[in-house]
Amino acid sequence: MNNPGSAAPAPRLASCTYAAPLPGGADGASLADLLTTGSECAWIRYGEGMVGVGTAARFATTGPGRFEAARRWWMAATEAEAAETAEAAEPEGVPRTTVPDDGLPRRSPLAFAAFAFADESPVESVLMVPEFVVGSAHGRSWLTWQVDLDAPGYVERAAAGWRPGRAEAEQRLAGLLAEAAARRPGAAGGAGTGARGLELSDGVLSQEGYRAAVDRGVRQIEAGALTKLVLARDAVVRSADPVDVPRVLRTLTVQYRDCWTYAVGGLIGSTPEMLVKVDGDTARARVLAGTLDRDGAPEGTAGTDYARRLLTDDPKQRHEHRLAVDSLTERLEPFTTSLDAPEEPFVLELPNVWHLATDVTARLVGAEGARRTGPGALALTEVLHPTAAVCGTPREAAAELIGRLESGDHGLDRGLFAGPVGWLDGNGNGEFGLALRGAVVEDEHTVRLYAGCGIVAASDPESELAETHAKMRPMLQALGLRD
Ligand SMILES: C=C(O[C@H]1C=CC=C(C(=O)O)[C@@H]1O)C(=O)O
């Protein structure tokens, strides 16, 4: 099952980036308004980020070599432009950040990506290079047009020295958006206002099966086989009307503003956990582990006190959290000159749950110059995944037990759930969150949700099952199945 990727040679990507108002133009236009067909890629937080429209190139692969294969393909795809922009590189020794001082991102191709959780998964990991990336950050917006110079329609012009430019980009984008509007659900009389006839049922790992799996996991921990294990289950939402994926995503961007709302090839959700963000020579992560449901909890400051008492002061939650932080810092540390991971976690408040959270910041080695000598976002993602927030401690024993308790006993393959999801550019910058609080759109009428929990010796199967319900709540609300 180690597929080195599609046999086609990597594309030769060229791009142009320029400042532009968000398409639609009017005051109050938002990035999420570009989500209209359900096939767009997205990465949005606090209303800012990026949406990808159309397809310039795509790479898919499976197996233990999936990160390496994707990295090689991306290096090859971005090589031509990297050489052309080398002369515009910063003075010696200055790292190439995503957004330099002029507030616009550098000229560099960009891909959205999603990787399967497990080496054994038959589900494809993908790099998607949209034809257009519409971006917004710090109140400014821009547009990147990306083309494969070897694609039909470009190859001859490219040989004559043509490169993508603004006037043609604007024309093409207008055409793509008009096509998308015509395909928009509801445009031809279909359901555009949300799905009717929604039905939620257990997935391949039922609720009863989940309690049994947690029980078996706890017994393995008690027997000393491992210290922590993350176990997941799935649930299926079926809808009589086609699911309005753009509307689900737009709802998530509003209700879960603190989270990173993602959409990559049918994988959708809003994650609160950042595996690694690389910008120039800085790497950041937000590690979460330790959860408390907000349903039925006191409101306001009484709620905050309650969360502190039940999370910060609880040795079980602290232990679960510490293991997750250590699993990240131990692997990140060798690639850094300094690393800051506070001893005391903070309580992160989300609309559905509270989490124990730790923000990690590090300086990376080898980030200077036009091409990094140290690892970029994708290489670090490979090193760090899977942390104990989604796998366990020790990592290998936990991965093996997940394989037995989820897949072996019940036939659950996590697929892209709990794998890294995000974006990367040609300079080694990028953001990879963990694909949590999400779902896979299996077809127009079927969405599969996933949620998991960290299990330690003191875990109780009933409470862990209840926690999976709390973690599925954001998707269920966005789908219209819960208030
Ligand atoms: C595995 C999930 O959450 C992880 C991230 C934060 C807190 C977790 C916990 O407290 O168990 C999990 O480790 C999920 O949302 O499905």
The ligand as an SDF file (V2000), in Angstrom:
LIG
                    3D

 16 16  0  0  0  0  0  0  0  0999 V2000
   -9.3980   13.5710   19.0380 C   0  0  0  0  0  0  0  0  0  0  0  0
  -10.0460   14.7020   19.2300 C   0  0  0  0  0  0  0  0  0  0  0  0
   -9.6270   15.6940   20.0640 O   0  0  0  0  0  0  0  0  0  0  0  0
   -8.3100   15.7030   20.5880 C   0  0  0  0  0  0  0  0  0  0  0  0
   -7.9370   17.1290   20.7060 C   0  0  0  0  0  0  0  0  0  0  0  0
   -8.2700   17.8640   21.8180 C   0  0  0  0  0  0  0  0  0  0  0  0
   -8.7060   17.2120   22.9830 C   0  0  0  0  0  0  0  0  0  0  0  0
   -8.7470   15.8590   23.0540 C   0  0  0  0  0  0  0  0  0  0  0  0
   -9.1760   15.1690   24.3000 C   0  0  0  0  0  0  0  0  0  0  0  0
   -9.3610   15.8500   25.3260 O   0  0  0  0  0  0  0  0  0  0  0  0
   -9.3890   13.9570   24.2820 O   0  0  0  0  0  0  0  0  0  0  0  0
   -8.2800   14.9980   21.9290 C   0  0  0  0  0  0  0  0  0  0  0  0
   -6.9870   14.6050   22.2510 O   0  0  0  0  0  0  0  0  0  0  0  0
  -11.3160   14.9990   18.5210 C   0  0  0  0  0  0  0  0  0  0  0  0
  -11.7920   16.1320   18.5790 O   0  0  0  0  0  0  0  0  0  0  0  0
  -11.8550   14.1010   17.8510 O   0  0  0  0  0  0  0  0  0  0  0  0
  1  2  2  0
  2  3  1  0
  2 14  1  0
  3  4  1  0
  4  5  1  0
  4 12  1  0
  5  6  2  0
  6  7  1  0
  7  8  2  0
  8  9  1  0
  8 12  1  0
  9 10  2  0
  9 11  1  0
 12 13  1  0
 14 15  2  0
 14 16  1  0
M  END
$$$$
